[in-house]
Amino acid sequence: MREESRRLVISTTSVICLLLIALVCIDGFTSNANPFESWKQKLSNWRGILQRREVDEGVIIEEEEESLKFVLRRLVRGEDRQELENTGFSCHFDLHSEVCVVTNPVRIGNNGLTIHVSSDQERNETTVRPYARREDETAMNDVTALQIVSADTNLPPCNYTHSVPAMVFSSGGFTGNVFHEFNEIIIPLFITCHHFRSQLQFIITDFQPWWVEKYNRILKQLSNYEVINPAADGSVHCFPGSVIGLKYHNNLALNKTEIPGGYSMFDFRHFLRKAYNLQVNDVSEIQKPRAMLITRNETRRFLNEHEMVRAMEELGFQVVVPTDNWMSNLDTFAEVVNSCNIMVGAHGAALTNELFLPNGAVMVQVVPLQLEWASTNYFGSPANEMGINYLEYKIEPEESSLLEKYGRDHPVITDPQSIVSQGYYPFRAVYVDGQDLKVNITRFRKTIVQAMELIGLSVPLD
């Protein structure tokens, strides 16, 4: 047994020697310096790192804290940055959103309603509603206000201590509408926190389990940690820093010059493809032409849906008409959208799914009477920024149910401005909620032919 042990030691020593010789030789071939001196320096540096970790762990912690502060500071500019540097706490309020950044330790308690900021400054209290629709009181009525208390005393004891910062936002507001879910939460969430590289903890106020489940893939891509529902948890969670609220740029839009890391809409769409494991990057990869017709059940319905489907089929498309249940499951529906060359639909929230189309695809928006501005600003302009071709099919009075309902000489048809001047809700009741569509198939076919030309598809001979 003693002889076997001696042979094992000799063998191990031999292997180590061979490895050391190999390292020396490699340095000798790659450097003009003395190879033994070079290797000695590497070993010395390595030993120094180990000693530093063993002897001076506090230095490493300080470096980690500075790194965290750097990532948080990237969200703040101008005078707000100076305030953050001086106090460890800064808030910015604009037309759409309320965002506070904290580089000091924070404690979140009272079921998430109170955020305590450790500070040596005078006591300060700030109220924040962490949802990116500040200008719309209807939305904000469903967003719970949070109290941020900056002080050095009366801090509640920690039940849980986290090593990453907290990202606090609301899933209230206009959730339940896919456009608003992406516009006011998902895209602002990407803008605000993608540069954290998933090293942050989501705390969601006005917590709605169905919403978290619906966007689970996106949330897991943005954070390596399970989301916290503070209302159900009831504990005090302590963090080394925090962001309260989400940055907003525009409708389905990112301004890369204002985002840490300079991310663009192309980057966001790449992020979505990764989150949902979408296989089609460019429309040229689709072998058989496929079109999606998004229909509506209550308002802005297509009254001749079957004729529209037949027209597209005659042009060579396999046509997909999704149901509401299908569209609500993004895990599967995103893949279907991603497999289409063309998406067609009347103005409405479901057109938000253009986000999942492959690059170079075509989105055809059917524009009801008097909804031109909303159609262009909510879906048309964003489509161009996404790398998607965009076409409009504008309804004429003869194609709108409003003509039959009110008559050709009614102000709804002849003087729409008189309806607009009555305010948003009278306007909405007529043109948004009270209008259905019967498209002219001859005109519609020409629009689809134009879409085919944009993606290089040949048009069948009549």
C-alpha positions as CSV (number, residue, x, y, z in Angstrom):
1,M,0.0,0.0,0.0
2,R,2.9,2.3,0.9
3,E,4.6,1.6,-2.4
4,E,1.3,2.3,-4.3
5,S,1.0,5.7,-2.5
6,R,4.6,6.5,-3.4
7,R,4.0,5.7,-7.1
8,L,0.8,7.9,-7.1
9,V,2.7,10.8,-5.6
10,I,5.5,10.4,-8.2
11,S,2.9,10.2,-11.1
12,T,1.0,13.2,-9.9
13,T,4.3,15.2,-9.5
14,S,5.3,14.2,-13.0
15,V,2.1,15.4,-14.5
16,I,2.4,18.8,-12.7
17,C,6.0,19.2,-13.9
18,L,5.0,18.5,-17.5
19,L,2.2,21.1,-17.3
20,L,4.6,23.6,-15.8
21,I,7.1,22.9,-18.6
22,A,4.4,23.3,-21.2
23,L,3.4,26.7,-19.8
24,V,7.0,27.8,-19.9
25,C,7.5,26.7,-23.5
26,I,4.3,28.4,-24.6
27,D,5.5,31.7,-23.0
28,G,8.9,31.2,-24.7
29,F,7.3,30.9,-28.1
30,T,4.9,33.9,-27.7
31,S,7.2,36.4,-26.1
32,N,10.8,37.8,-26.5
33,A,11.0,38.1,-22.7
34,N,12.6,35.5,-20.5
35,P,9.9,32.8,-20.3
36,F,10.7,31.9,-16.7
37,E,10.3,35.5,-15.6
38,S,7.0,35.8,-17.6
39,W,5.6,32.7,-16.0
40,K,6.8,33.8,-12.6
41,Q,5.0,37.1,-13.0
42,K,1.7,35.3,-13.9
43,L,2.0,33.1,-10.8
44,S,2.8,36.1,-8.7
45,N,-0.3,37.9,-10.0
46,W,-2.5,34.9,-9.4
47,R,-1.2,34.5,-5.9
48,G,-1.8,38.2,-5.3
49,I,-5.5,37.8,-6.4
50,L,-6.0,34.8,-4.1
51,Q,-4.4,36.7,-1.2
52,R,-6.5,39.7,-1.9
53,R,-9.7,37.6,-1.7
54,E,-8.6,35.9,1.5
55,V,-7.2,39.0,3.3
56,D,-9.2,41.9,2.0
57,E,-12.7,40.7,1.1
58,G,-14.0,44.2,1.8
59,V,-12.2,45.7,-1.2
60,I,-14.1,43.2,-3.5
61,I,-17.4,44.1,-1.9
62,E,-16.6,47.8,-2.5
63,E,-15.9,47.1,-6.1
64,E,-19.2,45.2,-6.5
65,E,-21.0,48.2,-4.9
66,E,-19.4,50.6,-7.3
67,S,-20.3,48.4,-10.2
68,L,-23.9,48.3,-9.1
69,K,-24.0,52.1,-8.7
70,F,-22.6,52.5,-12.1
71,V,-25.3,50.4,-13.7
72,L,-28.0,52.4,-11.8
73,R,-26.4,55.7,-12.6
74,R,-26.7,55.0,-16.4
75,L,-30.4,55.5,-16.1
76,V,-30.0,59.1,-14.9
77,R,-28.8,62.2,-16.8
78,G,-28.2,66.0,-16.3
79,E,-29.2,67.5,-13.0
80,D,-30.9,64.3,-11.9
81,R,-27.5,62.6,-12.2
82,Q,-25.9,65.2,-9.9
83,E,-28.7,64.8,-7.4
84,L,-28.1,61.0,-7.4
85,E,-24.4,61.5,-6.9
86,N,-25.0,63.8,-3.9
87,T,-27.8,62.0,-2.2
88,G,-28.1,58.5,-3.6
89,F,-31.6,59.1,-4.6
90,S,-33.2,60.9,-7.6
91,C,-36.6,61.0,-9.3
92,H,-37.6,62.2,-12.8
93,F,-41.2,63.0,-13.7
94,D,-42.2,63.7,-17.3
95,L,-45.4,63.6,-19.4
96,H,-45.7,59.8,-19.4
97,S,-43.8,58.3,-16.5
98,E,-42.4,58.6,-13.0
99,V,-39.0,57.0,-12.4
100,C,-36.9,57.1,-9.3
101,V,-33.4,55.6,-9.1
102,V,-31.8,54.7,-5.7
103,T,-28.1,53.8,-5.3
104,N,-28.4,53.6,-1.5
105,P,-29.8,50.6,0.3
106,V,-33.5,50.3,0.3
107,R,-36.1,48.3,2.3
108,I,-39.5,47.6,0.8
109,G,-42.3,46.8,3.2
110,N,-45.9,47.5,4.1
111,N,-47.0,45.1,1.3
112,G,-44.8,47.0,-1.2
113,L,-46.5,50.3,-0.5
114,T,-43.6,51.9,1.3
115,I,-40.0,52.0,0.1
116,H,-37.5,53.1,2.7
117,V,-34.3,54.6,1.4
118,S,-31.3,54.7,3.8
119,S,-30.0,58.3,3.7
120,D,-28.0,60.8,5.8
121,Q,-30.0,63.7,4.3
122,E,-33.1,65.3,5.7
123,R,-36.2,63.2,5.8
124,N,-38.0,63.3,2.4
125,E,-41.2,61.7,1.1
126,T,-42.0,61.1,-2.5
127,T,-45.2,59.6,-4.0
128,V,-44.7,57.5,-7.2
129,R,-47.2,55.6,-9.4
130,P,-44.9,53.2,-11.3
131,Y,-46.8,52.9,-14.6
132,A,-45.9,54.6,-17.9
133,R,-49.2,56.4,-18.6
134,R,-48.9,59.3,-16.2
135,E,-50.9,61.6,-18.5
136,D,-54.0,59.4,-18.5
137,E,-55.9,59.5,-15.3
138,T,-58.2,56.6,-16.4
139,A,-55.2,54.3,-16.5
140,M,-53.6,55.7,-13.4
141,N,-56.8,55.1,-11.4
142,D,-55.8,51.5,-11.4
143,V,-52.2,52.1,-10.4
144,T,-51.5,52.0,-6.6
145,A,-49.4,54.9,-5.4
146,L,-46.1,54.0,-3.5
147,Q,-44.5,56.1,-0.8
148,I,-40.7,56.5,-1.0
149,V,-39.4,57.6,2.4
150,S,-35.8,58.8,2.5
151,A,-34.4,58.9,6.1
152,D,-31.7,57.4,8.4
153,T,-34.0,56.3,11.2
154,N,-37.1,54.1,11.8
155,L,-36.0,51.6,9.1
156,P,-37.9,48.3,9.4
157,P,-35.9,45.1,10.0
158,C,-35.1,43.0,7.0
159,N,-36.9,39.6,6.5
160,Y,-35.0,38.9,3.3
161,T,-31.8,40.4,2.0
162,H,-31.1,40.4,-1.7
163,S,-27.8,41.0,-3.5
164,V,-29.2,42.6,-6.7
165,P,-31.3,45.8,-7.0
166,A,-35.1,45.9,-7.1
167,M,-37.1,46.9,-10.1
168,V,-40.5,48.1,-9.0
169,F,-43.4,48.5,-11.4
170,S,-47.2,48.1,-11.7
171,S,-49.1,45.6,-13.7
172,G,-52.3,47.7,-13.3
173,G,-53.3,50.5,-15.7
174,F,-54.6,49.3,-19.0
175,T,-53.5,45.7,-18.7
176,G,-55.9,43.4,-20.5
177,N,-55.2,45.2,-23.8
178,V,-52.1,43.8,-25.6
179,F,-51.2,47.1,-27.1
180,H,-51.0,48.8,-23.6
181,E,-49.3,45.8,-22.1
182,F,-46.4,46.1,-24.6
183,N,-46.5,49.9,-24.9
184,E,-46.6,50.8,-21.2
185,I,-44.9,47.8,-19.5
186,I,-43.0,45.4,-21.7
187,I,-41.1,47.8,-23.9
188,P,-40.5,50.3,-21.0
189,L,-39.3,47.4,-18.9
190,F,-36.8,46.5,-21.7
191,I,-35.7,50.1,-22.0
192,T,-35.2,50.5,-18.2
193,C,-33.5,47.2,-17.3
194,H,-32.0,45.3,-20.2
195,H,-28.6,46.7,-19.4
196,F,-28.7,45.1,-16.0
197,R,-28.0,41.7,-17.7
198,S,-30.8,40.0,-15.8
199,Q,-29.2,40.9,-12.4
200,L,-32.2,42.5,-10.7
201,Q,-35.4,41.5,-8.9
202,F,-38.8,42.4,-10.1
203,I,-41.4,43.6,-7.6
204,I,-44.8,44.0,-9.2
205,T,-47.4,46.0,-7.5
206,D,-51.1,45.7,-8.5
207,F,-50.0,42.1,-9.1
208,Q,-52.1,40.1,-11.6
209,P,-51.1,36.4,-11.8
210,W,-52.6,36.0,-15.3
211,W,-50.4,38.8,-16.6
212,V,-47.2,37.4,-15.0
213,E,-48.1,34.0,-16.5
214,K,-48.8,35.5,-20.0
215,Y,-45.4,37.3,-20.1
216,N,-43.4,34.8,-18.2
217,R,-40.9,34.1,-21.0
218,I,-40.1,37.8,-21.3
219,L,-39.8,38.3,-17.5
220,K,-37.4,35.3,-17.2
221,Q,-35.3,36.8,-20.0
222,L,-35.0,40.1,-18.2
223,S,-34.4,38.8,-14.6
224,N,-32.8,35.7,-13.2
225,Y,-35.0,35.8,-10.2
226,E,-38.7,34.9,-9.5
227,V,-41.0,37.9,-9.4
228,I,-42.2,39.1,-6.0
229,N,-45.9,39.9,-5.3
230,P,-45.5,42.3,-2.3
231,A,-49.2,42.3,-1.5
232,A,-49.1,38.5,-0.9
233,D,-45.7,38.3,0.6
234,G,-46.0,40.8,3.4
235,S,-42.3,40.7,4.3
236,V,-39.6,43.4,4.3
237,H,-37.2,42.9,1.4
238,C,-33.9,44.7,1.5
239,F,-31.9,45.6,-1.6
240,P,-28.6,47.4,-2.4
241,G,-30.4,49.8,-4.7
242,S,-33.6,50.1,-6.7
243,V,-35.5,51.5,-9.7
244,I,-39.1,52.5,-9.1
245,G,-41.1,53.1,-12.3
246,L,-40.3,52.5,-16.0
247,K,-38.9,54.8,-18.7
248,Y,-41.2,55.4,-21.7
249,H,-40.2,56.8,-25.1
250,N,-43.2,56.6,-27.6
251,N,-45.8,54.3,-29.0
252,L,-44.2,50.9,-29.4
253,A,-40.9,52.7,-29.7
254,L,-37.3,52.8,-28.3
255,N,-35.0,55.8,-28.7
256,K,-31.6,54.1,-28.6
257,T,-29.7,57.4,-27.9
258,E,-31.6,57.5,-24.5
259,I,-31.0,53.9,-23.5
260,P,-28.0,52.6,-21.6
261,G,-26.3,50.3,-24.2
262,G,-27.9,52.0,-27.1
263,Y,-30.5,49.3,-27.8
264,S,-32.9,49.8,-30.7
265,M,-36.2,48.3,-31.9
266,F,-34.2,45.8,-33.9
267,D,-32.5,44.7,-30.6
268,F,-35.9,44.5,-28.9
269,R,-37.3,42.3,-31.6
270,H,-34.2,40.1,-31.5
271,F,-34.8,39.8,-27.7
272,L,-38.4,38.7,-28.4
273,R,-37.3,36.1,-30.9
274,K,-35.0,34.7,-28.3
275,A,-37.6,34.8,-25.5
276,Y,-40.2,32.9,-27.7
277,N,-37.7,30.8,-29.6
278,L,-38.8,32.2,-32.9
279,Q,-37.1,30.5,-35.9
280,V,-37.8,32.9,-38.8
281,N,-35.6,36.0,-38.8
282,D,-36.3,37.3,-42.3
283,V,-39.3,36.9,-44.6
284,S,-37.2,35.4,-47.3
285,E,-36.8,32.3,-45.2
286,I,-40.5,31.4,-45.5
287,Q,-41.0,28.8,-48.2
288,K,-44.8,28.9,-48.7
289,P,-46.6,32.2,-48.7
290,R,-48.7,32.6,-45.5
291,A,-51.0,35.5,-44.6
292,M,-52.8,36.2,-41.3
293,L,-56.1,38.0,-41.1
294,I,-56.8,39.3,-37.7
295,T,-60.5,39.7,-37.1
296,R,-62.6,41.4,-34.4
297,N,-65.7,40.2,-32.6
298,E,-67.4,43.4,-31.4
299,T,-66.2,46.6,-33.1
300,R,-64.5,47.2,-36.4
301,R,-65.6,43.8,-37.6
302,F,-65.0,42.6,-41.2
303,L,-68.5,42.0,-42.5
304,N,-67.1,40.2,-45.6
305,E,-64.3,38.3,-43.9
306,H,-64.8,35.2,-46.0
307,E,-64.4,37.1,-49.3
308,M,-61.2,38.7,-48.0
309,V,-59.8,35.2,-47.1
310,R,-60.8,33.9,-50.6
311,A,-59.1,36.9,-52.3
312,M,-55.8,36.1,-50.5
313,E,-56.1,32.4,-51.2
314,E,-56.5,33.1,-54.9
315,L,-53.3,35.0,-54.8
316,G,-51.5,32.0,-53.4
317,F,-51.6,32.4,-49.7
318,Q,-52.4,30.0,-47.0
319,V,-54.6,32.2,-44.8
320,V,-54.6,31.9,-41.0
321,V,-57.6,33.4,-39.1
322,P,-56.7,33.2,-35.3
323,T,-59.3,33.1,-32.5
324,D,-59.2,35.2,-29.4
325,N,-58.2,32.2,-27.2
326,W,-55.3,31.5,-29.6
327,M,-54.1,35.1,-29.6
328,S,-54.1,35.2,-25.8
329,N,-51.5,32.4,-25.6
330,L,-48.3,34.3,-26.7
331,D,-46.2,31.2,-26.2
332,T,-47.8,29.6,-29.3
333,F,-49.3,32.6,-31.1
334,A,-45.9,34.4,-31.5
335,E,-44.7,31.4,-33.5
336,V,-47.7,31.6,-35.8
337,V,-47.2,35.3,-36.5
338,N,-43.5,34.7,-37.1
339,S,-44.3,32.2,-39.8
340,C,-46.3,34.7,-41.9
341,N,-45.3,36.9,-44.8
342,I,-48.2,39.3,-44.4
343,M,-50.5,40.3,-41.5
344,V,-53.8,42.1,-42.2
345,G,-56.1,43.6,-39.7
346,A,-58.4,46.5,-38.8
347,H,-57.0,49.2,-36.5
348,G,-56.9,47.7,-33.0
349,A,-54.8,46.3,-30.2
350,A,-54.2,43.0,-31.9
351,L,-52.0,44.6,-34.5
352,T,-49.4,44.9,-31.7
353,N,-48.5,41.3,-32.8
354,E,-46.6,42.9,-35.7
355,L,-43.7,42.7,-33.2
356,F,-43.4,39.0,-34.0
357,L,-43.4,39.3,-37.8
358,P,-40.1,38.4,-39.5
359,N,-37.9,41.2,-40.9
360,G,-39.2,42.4,-44.2
361,A,-42.7,41.1,-43.8
362,V,-45.7,43.4,-44.5
363,M,-48.3,44.6,-42.1
364,V,-51.5,45.8,-43.8
365,Q,-53.7,48.0,-41.6
366,V,-57.3,48.5,-42.6
367,V,-58.0,52.1,-41.5
368,P,-61.7,52.9,-40.5
369,L,-63.2,56.3,-41.1
370,Q,-61.6,59.0,-38.9
371,L,-59.0,56.7,-37.4
372,E,-56.1,57.8,-39.6
373,W,-54.0,59.5,-36.9
374,A,-54.3,56.7,-34.4
375,S,-53.6,54.1,-37.1
376,T,-50.4,55.8,-38.3
377,N,-49.1,56.7,-34.8
378,Y,-49.9,53.5,-33.0
379,F,-49.0,50.9,-35.6
380,G,-47.8,52.5,-38.9
381,S,-44.8,54.5,-37.8
382,P,-43.7,51.8,-35.3
383,A,-43.8,49.2,-38.1
384,N,-41.2,51.1,-40.1
385,E,-38.9,51.3,-37.1
386,M,-39.2,47.5,-36.7
387,G,-38.0,46.8,-40.2
388,I,-41.4,45.8,-41.3
389,N,-43.1,47.0,-44.5
390,Y,-46.3,48.9,-43.8
391,L,-49.3,49.5,-46.0
392,E,-52.7,51.1,-45.3
393,Y,-56.0,50.2,-46.7
394,K,-58.2,53.3,-46.0
395,I,-61.9,52.7,-45.8
396,E,-64.2,54.8,-47.9
397,P,-67.6,55.8,-46.7
398,E,-69.3,53.1,-48.8
399,E,-67.2,50.5,-46.9
400,S,-68.2,51.7,-43.5
401,S,-71.4,50.6,-41.6
402,L,-71.7,54.3,-40.5
403,L,-73.0,55.2,-44.0
404,E,-76.0,52.8,-43.7
405,K,-76.5,53.7,-40.0
406,Y,-76.5,57.5,-40.3
407,G,-77.0,58.2,-44.0
408,R,-74.8,59.9,-46.5
409,D,-75.8,63.5,-45.5
410,H,-75.2,63.0,-41.7
411,P,-72.4,65.0,-40.1
412,V,-70.8,61.7,-39.1
413,I,-70.0,61.3,-42.8
414,T,-70.0,64.9,-44.1
415,D,-68.6,66.8,-41.1
416,P,-66.6,64.5,-38.8
417,Q,-65.0,67.5,-37.2
418,S,-68.3,68.3,-35.6
419,I,-68.2,65.0,-33.8
420,V,-64.5,65.4,-32.9
421,S,-65.3,68.8,-31.3
422,Q,-67.8,67.1,-28.9
423,G,-64.9,65.4,-27.1
424,Y,-63.2,62.0,-27.0
425,Y,-66.0,59.9,-25.7
426,P,-68.7,61.0,-28.3
427,F,-66.0,60.5,-31.0
428,R,-65.1,57.1,-29.7
429,A,-68.7,55.9,-29.5
430,V,-69.1,56.6,-33.2
431,Y,-65.9,55.9,-35.0
432,V,-64.1,53.5,-32.6
433,D,-66.9,51.5,-31.0
434,G,-69.7,52.0,-33.5
435,Q,-68.1,51.1,-36.8
436,D,-67.9,47.9,-38.8
437,L,-66.2,47.4,-42.2
438,K,-67.1,45.8,-45.5
439,V,-64.0,46.2,-47.7
440,N,-64.1,46.5,-51.5
441,I,-62.6,43.3,-52.6
442,T,-61.2,44.7,-55.8
443,R,-59.4,47.5,-54.0
444,F,-58.3,45.1,-51.2
445,R,-56.8,42.7,-53.8
446,K,-54.7,45.5,-55.2
447,T,-53.3,46.2,-51.8
448,I,-52.4,42.6,-51.2
449,V,-50.7,42.5,-54.7
450,Q,-48.7,45.6,-53.6
451,A,-47.7,43.7,-50.4
452,M,-46.6,40.7,-52.5
453,E,-44.4,43.0,-54.6
454,L,-42.7,44.4,-51.4
455,I,-41.6,40.9,-50.3
456,G,-40.7,39.6,-53.8
457,L,-43.6,37.2,-54.3
458,S,-44.9,36.7,-57.9
459,V,-48.5,37.4,-58.6
460,P,-50.5,34.6,-60.2
461,L,-51.8,35.2,-63.7
462,D,-55.6,35.8,-63.9
